Amino acid sequence: MTRTASEALPVVLSFGMGVDSAAVAARWFTEPASRDFPLDRLTVLTAMTGDEPDITRQLVEQHLLPLMRDNGVRFVQLSRTSQRGGYTVLDDSRSPRRLITRGPWRLSDELRASGTVPQIAAKRRLCSLHAKGDVLDGWLGDEFRGAPFRHVLGFASEEIRRAERDEGFTAIGRIPEYPLIDGWGWDRHRCEQYLLDRFGEPWTRSACGYCPFSAGRRGRAELVERWRAEPAIGAQALALEYTAMALNPRSKLYGTVAAQDLARTHGLADVLAAFEEHLRRQRWSVYEVRRIIHPRRQNPTAKGAAWRSVRTVFSGSRTDATATLAAIAAGRAATDRYGISRAEIIPRTSGFPAIEMALALAPAGVADKERPAFAAWWDRLHHQADLVPPVALAA
């Protein structure tokens, strides 16, 4: 397609509400020479996780929505409809008045029900793909139905690898563009400075308060200050991690660093207090957690995929749940330094495939779940190992 033909196509900006895409939007809205299309051909498209920090809402509403209204820019706000999928249009307007950050589905609800924290694979943001990517793709498919359109993403100049991965995503009609990389040469710092100069205040990352990518070397200070300013989102991160670590002690939110440790190290007393208050308000459950650890396909002596089964044994007050765990575990329960009580029932067996079983105390709400083949595999491996659980669990 020639450049002239491309310039006549509709343009979609994937707006993640963070620094990079905000810089693209702000420059396009205020500097006509920075773009090769009229703004009436632009659609700004965003998908909500349902857990965006309030500072993101404030920044977008104060600085970008007025520019969209003044220029008649179409702004489409989406949310995932449910855990099963689909998308809901929260607003579709050329005169947007507010950022609608809560839709019918929230990523944190899904994490709470699964008893996990956001999953990372090869540095890919799997939660973002689930909460945003699938939603955006669904809307784009329905909107253009295979017709060509220019799809602009705000990857900063240091994110060439992300752009290369994105280029490998082939959707009919989609023509990806990366102006910060290919045209402007703007890195994250340049984007931050542009927004600061334009609006007179720093623009923050739009990541959820429990985003596992936020506590790296570059982002940790900003994350700590965000928790300090909004203790509720810090407490949410601690709560999600607490349940995940109860079911799997290796599930620290930031890899080797627990969210609780981060809050204590930086003296975030309000976050810790809000977290403790959250725990006090919950119903509690005792969960039976079983795992099957398969061998790696290419190397039968190495750890491969792990299957997990979660079953609720008891639900009630925290006092009653604690007593139930103690009674069932017959002296095996222990509480770690994060305040999490667990009992190891079957230690992980040697070799692969291996099995293990534990009881865990955590807030109620984790859904019972196991894959269809789990029971058959467990029975076979359990009998092979000649193991008998030393406690009797209620059916």
C-alpha positions in Angstrom: 0.0 0.0 0.0 1.4 3.4 -0.9 1.9 6.1 1.7 -0.9 8.3 0.1 -3.3 5.4 0.3 -2.3 4.6 3.8 -2.9 8.3 4.9 -6.5 8.0 3.8 -7.3 5.1 6.1 -9.0 5.3 9.5 -6.5 5.6 12.4 -6.8 3.9 15.7 -4.6 4.8 18.7 -4.4 2.1 21.3 -4.5 4.2 24.4 -3.1 2.5 27.5 -3.4 5.8 29.5 0.2 5.6 30.5 3.1 7.9 29.6 3.9 6.8 26.1 0.4 6.7 24.5 -0.6 9.8 26.4 2.4 11.6 24.8 1.3 10.5 21.4 -2.3 11.6 22.0 -1.3 15.0 23.5 1.0 15.8 20.6 -1.5 14.8 18.0 -4.2 16.9 19.6 -2.1 20.1 19.9 0.5 19.9 17.1 -1.2 19.3 13.7 2.2 19.0 11.9 2.9 15.8 14.0 0.3 13.8 12.1 -0.6 13.1 8.5 -4.4 12.7 9.0 -7.3 14.9 10.3 -8.5 14.2 13.8 -12.0 13.3 12.6 -10.4 10.1 11.2 -8.9 9.1 14.6 -10.4 6.8 17.1 -8.7 6.6 20.5 -9.4 3.1 21.9 -8.8 1.9 25.5 -9.7 -1.2 27.5 -10.1 -1.1 31.3 -8.9 -3.7 33.7 -11.3 -2.3 36.3 -8.4 -1.6 38.7 -6.8 1.6 37.2 -5.5 3.9 39.9 -7.5 7.1 40.5 -4.6 9.3 39.5 -4.9 7.9 36.0 -8.6 8.9 35.9 -7.7 12.4 37.2 -4.9 13.0 34.6 -7.0 11.8 31.6 -10.1 13.7 32.6 -8.2 16.9 33.4 -5.8 17.1 30.5 -6.8 14.8 27.6 -10.6 14.6 27.6 -10.9 18.4 27.1 -8.6 18.2 24.1 -10.7 15.3 22.7 -13.9 17.4 23.1 -12.3 20.5 21.5 -11.2 18.5 18.5 -14.2 16.1 18.2 -12.0 13.0 18.6 -13.8 9.7 19.0 -13.0 8.0 22.3 -14.1 4.4 22.8 -13.9 2.9 26.2 -14.2 -0.8 26.6 -14.2 -3.5 29.3 -14.2 -7.3 29.2 -17.7 -8.5 29.7 -16.9 -11.5 31.9 -14.3 -14.1 32.6 -15.6 -16.1 29.6 -14.8 -13.2 27.3 -16.6 -10.7 25.1 -16.4 -6.9 25.4 -18.7 -4.2 26.7 -18.7 -0.6 25.3 -18.6 1.7 28.3 -18.7 4.8 26.2 -18.3 5.8 22.5 -18.3 9.6 22.2 -16.7 12.6 20.4 -17.5 14.6 23.5 -16.2 12.4 26.4 -16.8 13.8 29.9 -15.4 11.1 32.1 -13.1 8.2 32.2 -15.1 5.1 33.1 -12.7 2.8 34.8 -15.1 0.2 36.1 -17.0 -2.1 33.8 -18.9 -5.4 34.4 -15.6 -7.3 34.9 -12.5 -6.6 36.9 -9.1 -8.3 36.6 -8.8 -8.5 40.4 -12.1 -10.4 40.7 -10.7 -13.0 38.4 -7.4 -13.2 40.3 -9.2 -13.5 43.6 -11.4 -16.3 42.3 -8.4 -18.2 41.0 -6.2 -17.5 44.0 -3.3 -16.3 41.8 -1.4 -13.1 41.1 -0.8 -11.9 37.5 1.2 -14.5 35.5 4.3 -13.7 33.6 5.8 -15.9 30.8 9.0 -14.8 29.0 8.3 -11.2 30.1 5.0 -11.2 28.3 2.1 -9.4 30.1 -0.4 -12.3 30.1 -2.9 -10.4 32.3 -2.7 -7.4 29.9 -3.4 -9.7 26.9 -6.4 -11.2 28.8 -7.8 -7.9 30.1 -7.0 -5.6 27.2 -5.7 -7.4 24.2 -8.6 -9.8 23.7 -11.0 -6.9 24.3 -9.4 -4.5 21.8 -9.1 -7.3 19.2 -12.8 -8.1 19.5 -13.8 -4.5 19.0 -11.4 -3.9 16.1 -12.7 -7.0 14.4 -16.3 -5.9 14.7 -15.6 -2.3 13.7 -13.5 -2.9 10.6 -14.5 -6.5 9.5 -11.3 -7.0 7.6 -11.1 -3.5 6.0 -7.6 -1.9 6.3 -6.9 0.5 9.1 -3.8 2.1 10.7 -3.2 0.8 14.2 -0.9 3.1 16.2 0.8 1.8 19.4 2.7 4.0 21.9 5.9 1.9 22.3 8.8 4.1 23.3 12.0 4.1 21.3 13.7 1.7 23.7 10.9 -0.9 23.2 11.9 -2.1 19.8 11.5 -5.7 20.8 7.9 -5.1 21.9 7.2 -3.6 18.5 8.8 -6.5 16.7 6.6 -8.9 18.6 3.6 -6.8 17.9 4.4 -6.8 14.1 4.2 -10.5 14.2 0.6 -10.3 15.2 -1.3 -10.6 11.9 -4.9 -9.5 11.8 -6.7 -8.9 8.5 -6.5 -5.3 7.6 -4.3 -4.1 10.5 -1.4 -1.9 9.6 0.7 -1.4 12.7 2.6 1.9 13.3 5.0 3.0 16.1 5.5 6.8 15.8 7.7 7.0 19.0 10.1 4.6 17.5 10.0 5.1 13.7 9.1 8.8 13.4 9.9 10.7 16.5 12.6 8.8 18.3 11.1 9.5 21.7 12.1 7.4 24.7 10.2 7.1 27.9 12.1 10.1 29.4 11.3 12.3 26.4 7.6 11.4 26.7 7.6 12.2 30.4 9.2 15.5 29.8 6.8 16.4 27.0 3.8 15.8 29.2 5.3 17.7 32.1 6.0 20.7 29.9 2.6 20.5 28.3 0.4 20.0 31.4 2.6 21.2 34.3 2.5 18.0 36.3 4.1 14.5 35.9 2.2 11.7 34.2 2.2 8.4 36.1 2.1 4.9 34.8 -1.4 3.5 34.3 -0.5 0.1 35.7 -2.7 -1.6 38.2 -1.5 -1.3 41.8 -0.7 -5.1 41.8 1.2 -5.1 38.4 4.2 -7.4 38.7 6.2 -5.3 36.3 5.9 -2.2 38.5 8.4 -3.0 41.1 11.5 -3.2 38.9 14.5 -1.0 39.3 12.9 1.9 37.3 9.4 1.7 38.6 9.7 0.7 42.3 10.0 4.3 43.6 6.9 5.3 41.7 4.9 2.3 42.8 5.8 3.0 46.5 4.6 6.6 46.1 1.4 5.5 44.4 0.7 3.2 47.3 1.4 5.9 49.7 -1.0 8.3 47.9 -3.7 5.6 47.5 -3.4 3.1 50.3 -6.4 1.1 49.0 -4.6 0.0 45.9 -1.6 -1.1 47.9 -3.8 -3.0 50.3 -5.5 -4.7 47.3 -2.0 -5.9 46.1 -1.2 -7.3 49.5 -4.6 -9.0 49.7 -4.3 -10.7 46.3 -0.7 -11.8 47.1 -1.8 -13.2 50.6 -4.3 -15.6 49.1 -2.0 -16.6 46.2 0.8 -17.3 48.7 -1.5 -19.3 51.0 -2.2 -21.6 48.1 1.4 -21.5 46.7 4.1 -20.0 48.9 6.2 -19.4 45.8 3.6 -16.8 44.5 5.3 -13.6 45.7 3.9 -10.7 43.7 7.3 -9.4 42.6 9.2 -12.6 42.1 11.6 -12.8 45.0 10.0 -9.8 46.7 6.7 -10.0 48.5 4.3 -7.0 48.5 4.2 -7.2 52.3 8.0 -6.8 52.4 7.8 -3.8 50.1 5.2 -2.1 52.2 7.1 -2.7 55.5 10.5 -1.7 54.0 9.1 1.6 52.9 7.1 2.3 56.1 3.7 2.3 54.3 1.7 2.1 57.6 -1.6 3.2 55.9 -1.3 0.4 53.3 -0.6 -2.2 56.0 -3.5 -1.0 58.2 -5.9 -1.1 55.2 -4.7 -4.6 54.4 -5.3 -5.8 58.0 -8.7 -4.2 58.0 -9.5 -6.0 54.8 -8.5 -9.3 56.3 -10.7 -8.6 59.4 -13.8 -8.1 57.2 -13.5 -11.4 55.3 -15.1 -14.8 55.6 -12.3 -17.4 55.7 -11.9 -20.8 54.2 -9.7 -23.9 54.6 -8.5 -25.0 51.2 -7.2 -28.4 50.2 -4.5 -27.8 47.6 -3.0 -30.6 45.6 -0.4 -30.4 42.8 0.9 -32.8 40.2 4.3 -31.7 38.8 5.0 -33.3 35.4 8.4 -33.9 33.8 9.5 -31.6 31.0 8.8 -33.2 27.7 12.4 -32.9 26.4 14.0 -33.8 29.7 12.1 -36.3 32.0 14.4 -35.4 34.9 13.5 -31.7 34.8 10.4 -30.0 36.2 7.7 -29.4 33.6 4.1 -28.2 33.8 2.3 -28.2 37.2 -1.4 -29.0 37.6 -3.3 -27.7 40.6 -6.5 -28.8 42.3 -8.2 -26.5 44.8 -11.1 -27.6 47.0 -12.8 -25.7 49.8 -13.0 -27.8 52.9 -14.6 -25.3 55.3 -15.8 -21.7 55.3 -16.8 -19.5 58.2 -15.3 -16.9 60.6 -11.5 -16.5 60.8 -11.6 -18.0 64.3 -13.6 -21.0 63.2 -11.6 -21.6 60.1 -8.3 -21.4 62.1 -9.7 -23.9 64.6 -10.8 -26.2 61.7 -7.4 -26.1 60.1 -5.8 -27.0 63.5 -8.1 -29.9 64.1 -7.8 -31.4 60.6 -4.0 -30.9 60.4 -3.4 -32.6 63.7 -0.5 -30.4 64.8 1.0 -29.9 61.4 -0.3 -26.3 60.8 2.3 -23.5 61.0 2.1 -19.8 60.4 4.8 -18.0 58.5 6.1 -14.5 58.8 3.5 -13.2 56.4 0.7 -14.4 58.8 -0.3 -17.3 56.5 -1.2 -20.6 58.1 -0.7 -23.8 56.1 -0.2 -27.5 56.8 1.9 -29.8 54.7 0.0 -33.0 54.3 2.0 -34.8 51.6 5.4 -33.4 51.0 6.5 -33.2 47.4 7.6 -36.7 46.3 10.9 -37.2 44.6 11.4 -37.4 40.8 8.8 -36.6 38.2 5.9 -36.7 37.9 5.7 -35.6 41.6 2.7 -34.9 43.8 2.2 -32.8 46.9 -0.8 -31.8 49.1 -1.4 -29.1 51.7 -4.1 -27.3 53.6 -4.2 -23.5 53.5 -6.1 -20.9 55.4 -7.1 -17.8 53.4 -10.1 -15.5 52.7 -13.1 -17.2 51.2 -13.8 -16.7 47.5 -11.3 -19.0 45.7 -13.3 -21.2 43.3 -13.0 -25.0 43.5 -11.1 -25.9 40.4 -9.2 -28.8 38.8 -8.8 -29.9 35.2 -10.8 -33.0 34.0 -7.8 -35.4 34.0 -6.5 -34.4 37.4 -8.4 -36.9 39.5 -7.3 -39.9 37.4 -3.6 -38.8 37.4 -3.7 -38.1 41.1 -5.2 -41.5 42.0 -2.6 -43.3 39.8 0.4 -41.4 41.2 -0.8 -41.5 44.8 -1.1 -45.2 44.7 2.2 -45.6 42.9 3.9 -43.6 45.7 2.0 -45.8 48.3 1.0 -42.6 50.2 -1.8 -42.3 52.7 -2.8 -38.8 53.7 -2.1 -38.6 57.5 -5.4 -36.7 58.0 -9.0 -37.4 57.1 -10.6 -34.6 55.0 -14.3 -33.9 54.8 -15.7 -35.0 51.4 
